[in-house]
């Protein structure tokens, strides 16, 4: 490599009568060029007025992306949810705070110009394109129905909201009986047994300390709130939740909280608990006295009266999925999301946003729902066709909505009592957990008005 020494350059300048002039000219050109570059970059920055958070395979952390959307809503920044566009991307006006949070939380983002974003919206809203825009306007206030004493199992919803940094408050029977649900927009039902049978854990865990404490806690709380039985308290809570939905609330439940909730509503004024659960025998005519219309989702099911069977009724398809798993392994136990019209069916479209339509299955006390027990007004959003079961269902009631999601943990196929909680740092792109977070943001959505 040829080296030019300072002395050589100086000697050339001395020998060149115009050297000083040219050096000044060069300096002027460089300054002018730098000013042009700065002006160009400033112009681009001014026009780059949107942050796009892609939710397709480009995204490094899908779960924390929902937390960014919620964070923006808390800052009173409106968020556009682009249905069926890049996996359900989020877009919002350029904000230094949001930009910083994306970087801190490891969320993939893109800065795009105003004109580019307008073109995206124009393309999305074309009638022949199955995409649309939902405007998210206000961060929903979230409640999780969960006992205050420690349970030997975790909860997927609280796990993922904690990981995504979405705030929530815990409520239980006392708060609900005292009509505090009105303070919230969205309610998640933890893995509760609303029938008063303590999750049908009696046969396996009746001599274990945690179960005995679980029974004592619930009996004490029922007495404190003026109920003679736990089953009566749980029914009163179930009815309060039903009223919450009817008045415009959004209710989401997983695992055993889904079918046990519906059964409790159908069994109003009918004793379906055996003596080991509530101290007196069940009604021998309980099956005939069920009123399926009092529930949200299920019909014509048969109650499981045997206290040794870890099941509430014939609704659950856990055995079918267990057999499928042993026949084909984890890769064979999957469910498929339905493809809805973004413009005509925006609610289920929003609830199904994902970067894949095929999701690996996972077991639970209630894993999935046999289709023959679904009422005609129930919308199936995810199914396992090979065993004719529905995994993910939705419906309206009054002014509100409910959503049931079968299974316990989307990233642990056979999660059991006392198993450690899933570390979501290992699953930042989990499509199964994404379905939960779709529901969390759902109450913030309002259909964006398009120009006609």
C-alpha positions as a Markdown table, in Angstrom:
| # | Residue | x | y | z |
|---|---|---|---|---|
| 1 | Unk | 0.0 | 0.0 | 0.0 |
| 2 | Unk | 1.3 | 3.4 | -1.0 |
| 3 | Unk | 1.7 | 5.8 | 1.9 |
| 4 | Unk | 1.5 | 9.6 | 1.3 |
| 5 | Unk | 3.5 | 11.5 | 3.9 |
| 6 | Unk | 2.4 | 14.9 | 5.1 |
| 7 | Unk | 5.7 | 16.4 | 3.9 |
| 8 | Unk | 5.0 | 15.3 | 0.4 |
| 9 | Unk | 1.5 | 16.8 | 0.4 |
| 10 | Unk | 2.8 | 20.1 | 1.8 |
| 11 | Unk | 5.5 | 20.2 | -0.9 |
| 12 | Unk | 3.0 | 19.7 | -3.6 |
| 13 | Unk | 0.8 | 22.5 | -2.2 |
| 14 | Unk | 3.8 | 24.8 | -2.1 |
| 15 | Unk | 4.6 | 24.0 | -5.7 |
| 16 | Unk | 1.0 | 24.6 | -6.8 |
| 17 | Unk | 0.1 | 28.3 | -6.8 |
| 18 | Unk | -3.6 | 27.4 | -6.7 |
| 19 | Unk | -3.3 | 24.9 | -3.9 |
| 20 | Unk | -4.8 | 27.1 | -1.2 |
| 21 | Unk | -7.7 | 28.0 | -3.4 |
| 22 | Unk | -8.4 | 24.3 | -4.2 |
| 23 | Unk | -8.2 | 23.2 | -0.6 |
| 24 | Unk | -10.7 | 25.9 | 0.4 |
| 25 | Unk | -13.0 | 24.8 | -2.5 |
| 26 | Unk | -12.8 | 21.2 | -1.4 |
| 27 | Unk | -13.7 | 22.2 | 2.2 |
| 28 | Unk | -16.6 | 24.2 | 0.9 |
| 29 | Unk | -17.8 | 21.2 | -1.2 |
| 30 | Unk | -17.6 | 18.8 | 1.7 |
| 31 | Unk | -19.6 | 21.1 | 4.0 |
| 32 | Unk | -22.2 | 21.6 | 1.3 |
| 33 | Unk | -22.4 | 17.9 | 0.8 |
| 34 | Unk | -22.8 | 17.2 | 4.5 |
| 35 | Unk | -25.5 | 19.8 | 4.7 |
| 36 | Unk | -27.3 | 18.1 | 1.8 |
| 37 | Unk | -27.0 | 14.7 | 3.5 |
| 38 | Unk | -28.3 | 16.0 | 6.8 |
| 39 | Unk | -31.2 | 17.7 | 5.0 |
| 40 | Unk | -32.0 | 14.5 | 3.1 |
| 41 | Unk | -32.0 | 12.4 | 6.3 |
| 42 | Unk | -34.1 | 15.0 | 8.1 |
| 43 | Unk | -36.6 | 14.9 | 5.3 |
| 44 | Unk | -36.8 | 11.1 | 5.4 |
| 45 | Unk | -37.2 | 11.2 | 9.2 |
| 46 | Unk | -40.0 | 13.7 | 9.0 |
| 47 | Unk | -41.8 | 11.6 | 6.5 |
| 48 | Unk | -41.1 | 8.3 | 8.4 |
| 49 | Unk | -44.0 | 8.9 | 10.8 |
| 50 | Unk | -45.1 | 5.3 | 11.5 |
| 51 | Unk | -43.7 | 2.4 | 13.5 |
| 52 | Unk | -44.7 | -0.9 | 12.1 |
| 53 | Unk | -44.4 | -4.0 | 14.3 |
| 54 | Unk | -44.5 | -7.0 | 12.0 |
| 55 | Unk | -46.1 | -10.2 | 13.3 |
| 56 | Unk | -45.0 | -12.6 | 10.6 |
| 57 | Unk | -41.9 | -14.8 | 10.8 |
| 58 | Unk | -39.7 | -11.7 | 10.8 |
| 59 | Unk | -40.7 | -10.8 | 14.3 |
| 60 | Unk | -38.2 | -11.9 | 17.0 |
| 61 | Unk | -40.6 | -11.7 | 19.9 |
| 62 | Unk | -44.3 | -12.0 | 19.1 |
| 63 | Unk | -45.4 | -12.2 | 22.7 |
| 64 | Unk | -43.7 | -9.0 | 23.8 |
| 65 | Unk | -45.1 | -7.2 | 20.7 |
| 66 | Unk | -48.5 | -7.4 | 22.3 |
| 67 | Unk | -47.0 | -5.7 | 25.4 |
| 68 | Unk | -45.7 | -2.9 | 23.2 |
| 69 | Unk | -49.2 | -2.4 | 21.7 |
| 70 | Unk | -50.7 | -2.3 | 25.3 |
| 71 | Unk | -47.9 | 0.1 | 26.4 |
| 72 | Unk | -48.8 | 2.5 | 23.6 |
| 73 | Unk | -52.5 | 2.4 | 24.5 |
| 74 | Unk | -51.6 | 3.2 | 28.1 |
| 75 | Unk | -49.7 | 6.3 | 26.7 |
| 76 | Unk | -52.9 | 7.2 | 24.9 |
| 77 | Unk | -51.4 | 6.4 | 21.5 |
| 78 | Unk | -53.8 | 4.8 | 19.1 |
| 79 | Unk | -52.7 | 1.5 | 17.5 |
| 80 | Unk | -53.8 | 0.1 | 14.2 |
| 81 | Unk | -54.1 | -3.7 | 14.2 |
| 82 | Unk | -53.7 | -4.8 | 10.6 |
| 83 | Unk | -55.7 | -7.9 | 10.3 |
| 84 | Unk | -54.3 | -10.7 | 8.1 |
| 85 | Unk | -51.4 | -8.4 | 7.1 |
| 86 | Unk | -48.0 | -9.8 | 8.0 |
| 87 | Unk | -49.4 | -12.0 | 10.7 |
| 88 | Unk | -51.6 | -9.3 | 12.3 |
| 89 | Unk | -49.0 | -6.4 | 12.4 |
| 90 | Unk | -49.4 | -3.4 | 14.7 |
| 91 | Unk | -48.8 | 0.2 | 13.4 |
| 92 | Unk | -48.8 | 3.5 | 15.3 |
| 93 | Unk | -47.5 | 7.0 | 14.9 |
| 94 | Unk | -43.8 | 7.5 | 15.5 |
| 95 | Unk | -43.1 | 7.8 | 19.2 |
| 96 | Unk | -39.7 | 8.0 | 20.9 |
| 97 | Unk | -41.1 | 6.2 | 24.0 |
| 98 | Unk | -42.5 | 3.3 | 22.0 |
| 99 | Unk | -39.3 | 3.1 | 19.9 |
| 100 | Unk | -37.3 | 2.9 | 23.1 |
| 101 | Unk | -39.5 | 0.2 | 24.5 |
| 102 | Unk | -39.2 | -1.9 | 21.3 |
| 103 | Unk | -35.4 | -1.8 | 21.6 |
| 104 | Unk | -35.4 | -2.6 | 25.3 |
| 105 | Unk | -37.9 | -5.5 | 25.0 |
| 106 | Unk | -36.3 | -7.0 | 21.9 |
| 107 | Unk | -39.3 | -6.4 | 19.6 |
| 108 | Unk | -38.7 | -6.2 | 15.9 |
| 109 | Unk | -39.9 | -2.9 | 14.3 |
| 110 | Unk | -39.7 | -0.9 | 11.1 |
| 111 | Unk | -40.0 | 2.8 | 10.6 |
| 112 | Unk | -41.9 | 3.6 | 7.4 |
| 113 | Unk | -42.9 | 6.8 | 5.6 |
| 114 | Unk | -46.4 | 8.3 | 5.8 |
| 115 | Unk | -46.9 | 7.8 | 2.1 |
| 116 | Unk | -45.9 | 4.1 | 2.3 |
| 117 | Unk | -48.2 | 3.5 | 5.2 |
| 118 | Unk | -51.1 | 5.1 | 3.4 |
| 119 | Unk | -50.5 | 2.8 | 0.5 |
| 120 | Unk | -50.6 | -0.2 | 2.8 |
| 121 | Unk | -53.9 | 0.9 | 4.2 |
| 122 | Unk | -55.3 | 1.5 | 0.7 |
| 123 | Unk | -54.3 | -2.0 | -0.4 |
| 124 | Unk | -55.6 | -3.6 | 2.8 |
| 125 | Unk | -59.0 | -2.0 | 2.5 |
| 126 | Unk | -59.6 | -3.1 | -1.1 |
| 127 | Unk | -62.8 | -5.2 | -1.2 |
| 128 | Unk | -61.2 | -8.2 | -2.8 |
| 129 | Unk | -58.4 | -8.4 | -0.2 |
| 130 | Unk | -59.0 | -10.4 | 3.0 |
| 131 | Unk | -57.4 | -7.9 | 5.2 |
| 132 | Unk | -58.7 | -4.9 | 7.3 |
| 133 | Unk | -57.7 | -2.4 | 9.9 |
| 134 | Unk | -58.9 | -2.4 | 13.5 |
| 135 | Unk | -58.2 | 0.7 | 15.6 |
| 136 | Unk | -57.1 | 0.0 | 19.2 |
| 137 | Unk | -58.0 | 3.0 | 21.3 |
| 138 | Unk | -57.9 | 2.3 | 25.0 |
| 139 | Unk | -56.0 | -0.1 | 27.2 |
| 140 | Unk | -58.5 | -2.5 | 28.7 |
| 141 | Unk | -58.5 | -3.0 | 32.4 |
| 142 | Unk | -57.8 | -6.7 | 33.1 |
| 143 | Unk | -58.9 | -8.9 | 35.9 |
| 144 | Unk | -57.8 | -12.5 | 36.5 |
| 145 | Unk | -60.2 | -14.7 | 38.6 |
| 146 | Unk | -57.8 | -16.7 | 40.8 |
| 147 | Unk | -57.6 | -17.8 | 44.4 |
| 148 | Unk | -55.4 | -15.7 | 46.7 |
| 149 | Unk | -53.8 | -18.8 | 48.3 |
| 150 | Unk | -51.0 | -20.6 | 46.4 |
| 151 | Unk | -52.0 | -23.3 | 44.0 |
| 152 | Unk | -49.9 | -26.3 | 42.8 |
| 153 | Unk | -50.4 | -25.3 | 39.2 |
| 154 | Unk | -49.7 | -22.2 | 37.2 |
| 155 | Unk | -51.8 | -20.3 | 34.7 |
| 156 | Unk | -50.9 | -19.7 | 31.1 |
| 157 | Unk | -52.7 | -16.4 | 30.9 |
| 158 | Unk | -51.0 | -14.8 | 33.9 |
| 159 | Unk | -47.6 | -16.3 | 32.7 |
| 160 | Unk | -47.9 | -14.7 | 29.3 |
| 161 | Unk | -49.3 | -11.3 | 30.5 |
| 162 | Unk | -46.4 | -11.1 | 33.0 |
| 163 | Unk | -43.9 | -12.0 | 30.2 |
| 164 | Unk | -45.5 | -9.5 | 27.8 |
| 165 | Unk | -45.5 | -6.8 | 30.6 |
| 166 | Unk | -49.3 | -6.3 | 30.4 |
| 167 | Unk | -50.7 | -5.3 | 33.9 |
| 168 | Unk | -53.6 | -7.2 | 35.5 |
| 169 | Unk | -55.3 | -7.4 | 38.9 |
| 170 | Unk | -56.4 | -10.6 | 40.7 |
| 171 | Unk | -60.0 | -10.9 | 41.9 |
| 172 | Unk | -61.7 | -13.9 | 43.5 |
| 173 | Unk | -65.1 | -14.8 | 45.0 |
| 174 | Unk | -65.3 | -11.9 | 47.5 |
| 175 | Unk | -64.6 | -9.2 | 44.9 |
| 176 | Unk | -67.1 | -10.7 | 42.5 |
| 177 | Unk | -69.9 | -11.2 | 45.0 |
| 178 | Unk | -69.3 | -7.5 | 46.0 |
| 179 | Unk | -69.9 | -6.4 | 42.4 |
| 180 | Unk | -66.4 | -5.2 | 41.7 |
| 181 | Unk | -66.3 | -6.8 | 38.2 |
| 182 | Unk | -67.9 | -3.6 | 36.8 |
| 183 | Unk | -64.5 | -1.9 | 37.2 |
| 184 | Unk | -62.9 | -4.2 | 34.6 |
| 185 | Unk | -63.2 | -4.6 | 30.8 |
| 186 | Unk | -61.8 | -8.2 | 30.5 |
| 187 | Unk | -62.0 | -11.2 | 32.8 |
| 188 | Unk | -59.9 | -14.3 | 32.7 |
| 189 | Unk | -61.2 | -17.4 | 34.5 |
| 190 | Unk | -58.2 | -19.2 | 36.1 |
| 191 | Unk | -58.5 | -23.0 | 36.2 |
| 192 | Unk | -61.4 | -23.0 | 38.6 |
| 193 | Unk | -64.0 | -25.7 | 39.2 |
| 194 | Unk | -67.3 | -23.8 | 39.3 |
| 195 | Unk | -69.3 | -27.0 | 40.1 |
| 196 | Unk | -68.0 | -27.1 | 43.7 |
| 197 | Unk | -66.3 | -30.5 | 43.2 |
| 198 | Unk | -62.8 | -29.1 | 43.8 |
| 199 | Unk | -61.6 | -30.0 | 40.3 |
| 200 | Unk | -62.4 | -33.7 | 40.8 |
| 201 | Unk | -59.0 | -33.9 | 42.5 |
| 202 | Unk | -60.4 | -35.8 | 45.5 |
| 203 | Unk | -59.6 | -39.3 | 44.4 |
| 204 | Unk | -55.9 | -38.7 | 43.8 |
| 205 | Unk | -55.1 | -35.9 | 46.3 |
| 206 | Unk | -57.6 | -36.2 | 49.2 |
| 207 | Unk | -54.7 | -37.0 | 51.6 |
| 208 | Unk | -52.3 | -34.3 | 50.2 |
| 209 | Unk | -51.7 | -31.1 | 52.2 |
| 210 | Unk | -52.3 | -28.7 | 49.3 |
| 211 | Unk | -55.7 | -30.2 | 48.5 |
| 212 | Unk | -56.8 | -30.3 | 52.2 |
| 213 | Unk | -55.9 | -26.6 | 52.5 |
| 214 | Unk | -57.7 | -25.9 | 49.2 |
| 215 | Unk | -60.9 | -27.4 | 50.6 |
| 216 | Unk | -60.5 | -25.5 | 53.9 |
| 217 | Unk | -59.9 | -22.2 | 52.2 |
| 218 | Unk | -63.0 | -22.5 | 50.0 |
| 219 | Unk | -65.3 | -23.7 | 52.7 |
| 220 | Unk | -64.2 | -20.9 | 55.0 |
| 221 | Unk | -64.7 | -18.3 | 52.2 |
| 222 | Unk | -68.2 | -19.7 | 51.4 |
| 223 | Unk | -69.2 | -19.3 | 55.1 |
| 224 | Unk | -67.7 | -15.8 | 55.3 |
| 225 | Unk | -69.8 | -14.7 | 52.3 |
| 226 | Unk | -73.0 | -16.3 | 53.7 |
| 227 | Unk | -73.2 | -19.6 | 51.7 |
| 228 | Unk | -73.7 | -23.0 | 53.2 |
| 229 | Unk | -71.8 | -24.8 | 50.5 |
| 230 | Unk | -68.9 | -24.1 | 48.2 |
| 231 | Unk | -71.1 | -25.2 | 45.2 |
| 232 | Unk | -73.6 | -22.5 | 46.1 |
| 233 | Unk | -70.9 | -19.8 | 46.3 |
| 234 | Unk | -69.5 | -20.9 | 42.9 |
| 235 | Unk | -72.9 | -20.8 | 41.3 |
| 236 | Unk | -73.4 | -17.2 | 42.7 |
| 237 | Unk | -70.0 | -16.2 | 41.2 |
| 238 | Unk | -70.9 | -17.9 | 37.9 |
| 239 | Unk | -74.1 | -15.9 | 37.7 |
| 240 | Unk | -72.3 | -12.6 | 38.5 |
| 241 | Unk | -69.8 | -13.3 | 35.7 |
| 242 | Unk | -72.7 | -14.1 | 33.4 |
| 243 | Unk | -74.2 | -10.7 | 34.2 |
| 244 | Unk | -70.8 | -9.1 | 33.6 |
| 245 | Unk | -70.8 | -10.5 | 30.1 |
| 246 | Unk | -74.4 | -9.6 | 29.4 |
| 247 | Unk | -73.6 | -6.0 | 30.3 |
| 248 | Unk | -70.7 | -5.8 | 27.8 |
| 249 | Unk | -67.8 | -7.5 | 29.5 |
| 250 | Unk | -65.3 | -9.8 | 27.7 |
| 251 | Unk | -64.8 | -13.2 | 29.4 |
| 252 | Unk | -62.0 | -15.6 | 28.5 |
| 253 | Unk | -61.5 | -19.0 | 30.1 |
| 254 | Unk | -59.1 | -21.9 | 29.7 |
| 255 | Unk | -59.0 | -25.6 | 30.6 |
| 256 | Unk | -61.4 | -26.7 | 33.4 |
| 257 | Unk | -62.8 | -23.2 | 33.9 |
| 258 | Unk | -64.6 | -23.6 | 30.6 |
| 259 | Unk | -66.9 | -26.6 | 30.8 |
| 260 | Unk | -67.2 | -26.5 | 34.6 |
| 261 | Unk | -68.5 | -22.9 | 34.3 |
| 262 | Unk | -71.1 | -23.9 | 31.7 |
| 263 | Unk | -72.1 | -27.0 | 33.8 |
| 264 | Unk | -72.6 | -24.8 | 36.9 |
| 265 | Unk | -74.9 | -22.5 | 35.0 |
| 266 | Unk | -76.9 | -25.5 | 33.6 |
| 267 | Unk | -77.2 | -27.1 | 37.0 |
| 268 | Unk | -78.7 | -24.1 | 38.8 |
| 269 | Unk | -80.8 | -25.3 | 41.8 |
| 270 | Unk | -79.6 | -28.9 | 41.2 |
| 271 | Unk | -77.2 | -30.7 | 43.6 |
| 272 | Unk | -74.7 | -32.5 | 41.4 |
| 273 | Unk | -72.0 | -32.9 | 44.1 |
| 274 | Unk | -71.6 | -36.2 | 45.9 |
| 275 | Unk | -71.2 | -36.3 | 49.7 |
| 276 | Unk | -67.4 | -36.2 | 49.7 |
| 277 | Unk | -67.6 | -32.8 | 48.1 |
| 278 | Unk | -70.4 | -31.1 | 50.0 |
| 279 | Unk | -71.5 | -33.4 | 52.8 |
| 280 | Unk | -74.7 | -34.7 | 51.3 |
| 281 | Unk | -75.7 | -36.9 | 48.4 |
| 282 | Unk | -76.3 | -35.5 | 44.9 |
| 283 | Unk | -79.7 | -35.3 | 43.3 |
| 284 | Unk | -80.4 | -38.7 | 41.7 |
| 285 | Unk | -82.4 | -36.9 | 38.9 |
| 286 | Unk | -79.6 | -34.3 | 38.3 |
| 287 | Unk | -79.0 | -35.3 | 34.7 |
| 288 | Unk | -82.7 | -34.8 | 33.7 |
| 289 | Unk | -82.9 | -31.5 | 35.6 |
| 290 | Unk | -80.0 | -29.8 | 33.7 |
| 291 | Unk | -81.0 | -26.8 | 31.6 |
| 292 | Unk | -78.4 | -26.5 | 28.9 |
| 293 | Unk | -79.9 | -23.1 | 27.7 |
| 294 | Unk | -78.6 | -21.5 | 30.9 |
| 295 | Unk | -75.0 | -22.0 | 29.8 |
| 296 | Unk | -73.0 | -20.4 | 27.0 |
| 297 | Unk | -71.7 | -23.1 | 24.8 |
| 298 | Unk | -72.7 | -26.8 | 25.4 |
| 299 | Unk | -75.7 | -29.1 | 25.0 |
| 300 | Unk | -76.8 | -32.7 | 25.5 |
| 301 | Unk | -73.8 | -33.7 | 27.5 |
| 302 | Unk | -73.8 | -36.4 | 30.3 |
| 303 | Unk | -72.5 | -35.5 | 33.7 |
| 304 | Unk | -69.7 | -37.7 | 35.1 |
| 305 | Unk | -71.0 | -38.8 | 38.5 |
| 306 | Unk | -68.1 | -41.1 | 39.5 |
| 307 | Unk | -65.9 | -39.2 | 42.0 |
| 308 | Unk | -62.9 | -41.3 | 40.9 |
| 309 | Unk | -63.0 | -40.1 | 37.3 |
| 310 | Unk | -61.0 | -37.0 | 36.6 |
| 311 | Unk | -63.7 | -35.5 | 34.4 |
| 312 | Unk | -66.9 | -33.4 | 34.7 |
| 313 | Unk | -68.9 | -34.6 | 31.7 |
| 314 | Unk | -68.9 | -36.0 | 28.2 |
| 315 | Unk | -68.0 | -32.5 | 26.8 |
| 316 | Unk | -64.3 | -33.0 | 27.1 |
| 317 | Unk | -62.3 | -34.7 | 24.3 |
| 318 | Unk | -59.1 | -35.3 | 26.4 |
| 319 | Unk | -59.2 | -39.1 | 25.9 |
| 320 | Unk | -59.5 | -38.6 | 22.1 |
| 321 | Unk | -56.4 | -36.3 | 22.1 |
| 322 | Unk | -54.5 | -38.6 | 24.5 |
| 323 | Unk | -55.1 | -41.5 | 22.0 |
| 324 | Unk | -54.1 | -39.3 | 19.1 |
| 325 | Unk | -50.9 | -38.2 | 20.8 |
| 326 | Unk | -49.9 | -41.9 | 21.5 |
| 327 | Unk | -50.7 | -42.8 | 17.9 |
| 328 | Unk | -49.0 | -40.0 | 16.1 |
| 329 | Unk | -46.9 | -38.2 | 18.8 |
| 330 | Unk | -46.9 | -34.5 | 19.5 |
| 331 | Unk | -46.6 | -33.6 | 15.8 |
| 332 | Unk | -49.9 | -35.4 | 15.2 |
| 333 | Unk | -51.8 | -33.7 | 17.9 |
| 334 | Unk | -52.4 | -30.3 | 16.3 |
| 335 | Unk | -55.3 | -28.0 | 15.7 |
| 336 | Unk | -56.0 | -25.7 | 12.8 |
| 337 | Unk | -57.3 | -22.1 | 13.0 |
| 338 | Unk | -60.2 | -21.2 | 10.7 |
| 339 | Unk | -59.8 | -18.5 | 8.1 |
| 340 | Unk | -62.4 | -15.8 | 8.6 |
| 341 | Unk | -63.3 | -12.7 | 6.5 |
| 342 | Unk | -61.5 | -9.7 | 7.9 |
| 343 | Unk | -64.1 | -7.3 | 6.6 |
| 344 | Unk | -67.3 | -9.3 | 7.4 |
| 345 | Unk | -66.1 | -11.3 | 10.5 |
| 346 | Unk | -63.6 | -8.9 | 12.2 |
| 347 | Unk | -64.0 | -10.4 | 15.7 |
| 348 | Unk | -63.0 | -14.0 | 15.0 |
| 349 | Unk | -60.4 | -12.7 | 12.5 |
| 350 | Unk | -58.8 | -10.7 | 15.2 |
| 351 | Unk | -58.9 | -13.5 | 17.7 |
| 352 | Unk | -57.2 | -15.8 | 15.3 |
| 353 | Unk | -54.3 | -13.5 | 14.2 |
| 354 | Unk | -51.1 | -15.6 | 14.0 |
| 355 | Unk | -48.1 | -16.3 | 11.9 |
| 356 | Unk | -49.2 | -19.9 | 11.4 |
| 357 | Unk | -52.6 | -21.5 | 11.0 |
| 358 | Unk | -51.5 | -25.0 | 12.4 |
| 359 | Unk | -50.8 | -25.0 | 16.1 |
| 360 | Unk | -49.5 | -27.9 | 18.2 |
| 361 | Unk | -51.9 | -29.3 | 20.7 |
| 362 | Unk | -51.6 | -29.4 | 24.5 |
| 363 | Unk | -53.5 | -31.3 | 27.1 |
| 364 | Unk | -55.4 | -30.2 | 30.2 |
| 365 | Unk | -58.1 | -31.4 | 32.5 |
| 366 | Unk | -60.3 | -30.0 | 29.7 |
| 367 | Unk | -58.4 | -30.4 | 26.5 |
| 368 | Unk | -61.0 | -29.8 | 23.8 |
| 369 | Unk | -64.7 | -30.0 | 23.2 |
| 370 | Unk | -66.6 | -32.7 | 21.3 |
| 371 | Unk | -68.4 | -31.0 | 18.5 |
| 372 | Unk | -71.6 | -32.9 | 19.1 |
| 373 | Unk | -72.0 | -31.1 | 22.4 |
| 374 | Unk | -71.6 | -27.6 | 20.9 |
| 375 | Unk | -74.7 | -25.4 | 20.6 |
| 376 | Unk | -75.6 | -24.2 | 17.1 |
| 377 | Unk | -74.7 | -20.5 | 18.0 |
| 378 | Unk | -71.2 | -21.4 | 19.0 |
| 379 | Unk | -68.4 | -20.3 | 16.6 |
| 380 | Unk | -65.6 | -22.7 | 16.2 |
| 381 | Unk | -62.3 | -20.9 | 15.6 |
| 382 | Unk | -59.9 | -23.8 | 15.9 |
| 383 | Unk | -60.4 | -27.6 | 15.5 |
| 384 | Unk | -58.7 | -31.0 | 15.4 |
| 385 | Unk | -60.6 | -32.5 | 12.5 |
| 386 | Unk | -59.2 | -36.0 | 12.9 |
| 387 | Unk | -61.0 | -36.5 | 16.3 |
| 388 | Unk | -63.9 | -34.1 | 15.5 |
| 389 | Unk | -63.1 | -31.8 | 18.4 |
| 390 | Unk | -63.1 | -28.0 | 18.8 |
| 391 | Unk | -60.2 | -26.4 | 20.7 |
| 392 | Unk | -61.0 | -22.7 | 20.4 |
| 393 | Unk | -64.6 | -21.4 | 20.5 |
| 394 | Unk | -66.3 | -18.1 | 20.8 |
| 395 | Unk | -69.8 | -16.6 | 21.3 |
| 396 | Unk | -71.9 | -13.5 | 22.1 |
| 397 | Unk | -74.1 | -13.1 | 25.1 |
| 398 | Unk | -76.0 | -9.9 | 25.7 |
| 399 | Unk | -73.7 | -7.0 | 25.0 |
| 400 | Unk | -70.5 | -9.0 | 25.7 |
| 401 | Unk | -68.6 | -12.0 | 24.5 |
| 402 | Unk | -67.0 | -15.1 | 25.8 |
| 403 | Unk | -64.1 | -17.3 | 24.5 |
| 404 | Unk | -63.2 | -20.8 | 25.6 |
| 405 | Unk | -59.7 | -22.2 | 24.9 |
| 406 | Unk | -59.1 | -25.9 | 25.8 |
| 407 | Unk | -55.9 | -27.1 | 27.4 |
| 408 | Unk | -53.5 | -26.0 | 30.1 |
| 409 | Unk | -50.2 | -24.7 | 28.7 |
| 410 | Unk | -49.6 | -24.1 | 24.9 |
| 411 | Unk | -45.9 | -25.0 | 25.2 |
| 412 | Unk | -46.2 | -28.0 | 27.5 |
| 413 | Unk | -48.1 | -30.9 | 26.0 |
| 414 | Unk | -48.8 | -32.8 | 29.2 |
| 415 | Unk | -48.4 | -30.2 | 31.9 |
| 416 | Unk | -49.3 | -31.8 | 35.3 |
| 417 | Unk | -50.1 | -30.7 | 38.8 |
| 418 | Unk | -46.9 | -29.3 | 40.5 |
| 419 | Unk | -44.9 | -29.1 | 37.3 |
| 420 | Unk | -42.8 | -26.0 | 37.1 |
| 421 | Unk | -44.1 | -23.1 | 35.1 |
| 422 | Unk | -43.1 | -22.7 | 31.5 |
| 423 | Unk | -40.2 | -20.3 | 30.9 |
| 424 | Unk | -41.5 | -18.1 | 28.1 |
| 425 | Unk | -38.1 | -16.8 | 27.3 |
| 426 | Unk | -37.7 | -20.1 | 25.5 |
| 427 | Unk | -40.9 | -19.5 | 23.5 |
| 428 | Unk | -41.1 | -15.8 | 22.5 |
| 429 | Unk | -42.8 | -16.7 | 19.2 |
| 430 | Unk | -45.4 | -19.2 | 20.6 |
| 431 | Unk | -48.5 | -19.3 | 18.3 |
| 432 | Unk | -50.5 | -21.0 | 21.0 |
| 433 | Unk | -49.8 | -18.2 | 23.5 |
| 434 | Unk | -50.5 | -15.6 | 20.8 |
| 435 | Unk | -54.1 | -16.7 | 20.8 |
| 436 | Unk | -54.4 | -15.7 | 24.5 |
| 437 | Unk | -52.9 | -12.3 | 23.8 |
| 438 | Unk | -55.3 | -11.7 | 20.9 |
| 439 | Unk | -58.1 | -12.0 | 23.5 |
| 440 | Unk | -56.3 | -9.6 | 25.9 |
| 441 | Unk | -56.2 | -6.8 | 23.3 |
| 442 | Unk | -59.7 | -7.6 | 21.9 |
| 443 | Unk | -61.6 | -5.2 | 24.2 |
| 444 | Unk | -59.4 | -2.3 | 22.9 |
| 445 | Unk | -60.6 | -2.7 | 19.3 |
| 446 | Unk | -62.9 | -0.5 | 17.4 |
| 447 | Unk | -63.6 | -0.9 | 13.7 |
| 448 | Unk | -61.7 | 1.8 | 11.8 |
| 449 | Unk | -64.0 | 3.9 | 9.7 |
| 450 | Unk | -63.0 | 3.9 | 6.1 |
| 451 | Unk | -63.6 | 6.6 | 3.5 |
| 452 | Unk | -66.3 | 5.7 | 1.0 |
